[in-house]
Amino acid sequence: MNEKKNYLQQPYARIVIPVEPNSYHAEILEFPGCFAQGDTPADAYANLEKVAESWIDTCISQGQEIPEPSSNVTFSGNIALRLPRSIHRQAARLAERDNTSLNTFLISAISARVGAEDFYKKMADRMERHLMQATYVACAFVGYAVVASTEAKNRKIVPQLSFSNESNYSTATGKVLTLTTPRR
């Protein structure tokens, strides 16, 4: 029991997300599959703590390792990087051309790639949103066209185009038919 409490007192990343009115989702990011729900944020959080104790018990009983809190993961700023000679040579030439050190050049190149990934993700999300909106509009238009077509068939309205000044007279019904289009 004490062991579980010791784990849960560590700075694990807990999040509470509103799902619907009066419904909240809570989870511990470092514990895969450890989540709970509640009617209020406090309920969701309290339920999460109970579920987390069970999650820890299960890991311990199965001999699995409990992950460290993500805030405990530190980065020294130093990495050992192995490059093929051809890339090392090209990077050194580009750094010299830019009148900078190889270290500064590599930092700049990595930063550009990391920034590009963020940019690409934002663009992909934006495109997906626009695609969903376009799909919705297309579906709404098709639905409108089907309803309009069905209404026209039910009323026996047959649109005709005339390029003369004569009336569109139907010999079948003896009525004058006109083509109308909905206004926008």
Secondary structure, 3 states (H helix, E strand, C coil): CHHHHHHHCCCCCEEEEEEECCEEEEEECCCCCCEEEECCHHHHHHHHHHHHHHHHHHHHHCCCCCCCCHHHCCCCCCCCCCCCHHHHHHHHHHHHHCCCCHHHHHHHHHHHHHHHHHHHHHHHHHHHHHHHHHHHHHHHHHHHHHHHHHHHHHCCCCCCCCCCCCCCECCCCCCECCCCCCCC
